[in-house]
Amino acid sequence: MSAYDIGLDKNAANYQPLTPLSFLERAASVFPDHTAIIHGDSRTSYAAFYARARRLASALAQRGIGKGDTVSVMLANTPPMLEAHYGVPMTKAVLNTLNTRLDAAVIAFTLDHAETKVLITDREFAPTVAEALKLAKVRPLVIDYDDPAFPQSGARLGTIDYEAFLVEGDPAYPWQMPDDEWDAISLNYTSGTTGNPKGVVYHHRGAYLLAQGNVITGSMPKHAVYLWTLPMFHCNGWCFPWTLSVIAGTHVCLRQVRQKAIWDALADHRVTHLCGAPIVMATILNAADEDKRRLDHTVEFFTAAAPPPEAVLAAMAENGFNVTHLYGLTETYGPAVVNEWKREWDALDGPTRAARKARQGVRYLPLEALSVRDPDTMREVPADGETIGEVMFRGNVVMKGYLKNRKATEEAFAGGWFHSGDLGVMHPDGYIQLKDRSKDIIISGGENISSIEVEDAIYKHPAVQAVAVVAKPDEKWGETPCAFVEVRPGHEVTAEDIIAWCRARLAHFKCPRHVVFAELPKTSTGKVQKFVLREMAKGV
């Protein structure tokens, strides 16, 4: 023991648990009159936002909600969703944001697994929620929200309305910090494409750090204006409900991702930042000319999933957007990797620059380590840009674990790293690049084929709007690539055209033998449901 270990203990004066709840308190104190939320014609100041969050916390506490209880919400990107991100954890309870696109059976499973005590639900989703409540074993207090900006006709399922519930609460409620920054703040469920979804638990410390990481990564200035094109139920909106309070920014709520509504919000509110899957970029770019608005400022757009093709990036730039490519998982609080662009890369030729843009990148500042390893030996693969391994994470923005699933948690953390299930390579400069999900790799005649590589080649065809490549069972080769393609409006292309295009750009064994023209099935967050396509491919 050294002198630095004696008489220098933690105490209330020098140590407080990290929590994003403190961001809202500070914003309301320093910028009480600044607009925190825009929704339709309504404007909510930071002082009012903070008071409403405290009312929610107070009303929940009066109903007996406290540490370890789960409050589930079935809400669109509306003010109550933002209020829940603060009001629920202010009672030391855990917020569970439900995917509004899921069916009743999955919602029922989630309510039961989470042991939901309170459910706040938008009337738009009443039919699904009503069925889920019939299937579920839990009997939560149900609170209905009727959006005044976009009134809904769905039935009332509970005994009290959201606004009436808030009236019960105290706007000066003396909320408390978490007992420990390791305490759970939220619960998010994975997609559950191979069985029941897993409950991913976030802690206050991780939410605090990732929220600040977004500010740093996005170079977000004070009073930035953020448009909610990303569902807040998805990884708690990548932690942006907490991020905006760091910089006293303005949330522009968007109940539905519609072309005219997006362009009007961008221009009318001078939006500075937004996030979304590639489908959101397509929505923006494919808007009718009469719906587009001229922007006199640059909008920062953060996207995840597959790297955008060069043509899409160019089109976004022409329309006033600067696109930054992110990567992460539900288990890493959303984005934890960024394609950190270097100015000197702007001078590279087109193909080389596109190759740089295709990489996922380097770790977020709050992430301690990012690695590509052999999952069996746990040794790092050579940083040669060719040797494939599993992408692994380590740090404070990795989940606590899976709720009530010790086995899955232990498997995910085997060897002291979080195993992403994504396959990738490490380049010599330390940037990682995904090659596939472990379950999506195509093995044809003993050769591994990256579906991402094939998709990237097809995506560059001028007639292709979207593409997904999956394995199709084959008696001779085991598996062969099958491409599902969405064609751009006003363009025509044949399967033969696509195959010939690939043969000019890829080794022939990597080229699809079958091409299907169809709308790609997507999740509510815009990700292509490859498990659906794999089933479809069997019948091709």
Secondary structure, DSSP 8 states (H G I E B T S, - for coil): --GGGSS----TTT-----THHHHHHHHHH-TTSEEEEETTEEEEHHHHHHHHHHHHHHHHHTT--TT-EEEEE--SSHHHHHHHHHTGGGT-EEEE--TTS-HHHHHHHHHHHTEEEEEEEGGGHHHHHHHHHH-S---EEEEE--SSS-------SSEEHHHHHHTS-TT------SSTTSEEEEEE---TTSS--EEEEEHHHHHHHHHHHHHHTT--TT-EEE--S-TTSHHHHTHHHHHHHTT-EEE--SS--HHHHHHHHHHTT--EEEE-HHHHHHHHTS-TTT----SS-EEEEE-SS---HHHHHHHHHTTEEEEEEEEEGGGTEEEEE----GGGGGS-HHHHHHHHTS-BEE-TTEEEEEEE-TTT--B--SSS---EEEEEEETTS-SEETT-HHHHHHHTGGGSEEEEEEEEE-TTS-EEEEEETTT-EEETTEEE-HHHHHHHHHTSTTEEEEEEEEEEETTTEEEEEEEEEE-TT----HHHHHHHHHTTS-GGGS-SEEEE----B-TTS-B-HHHHHHHHHT-
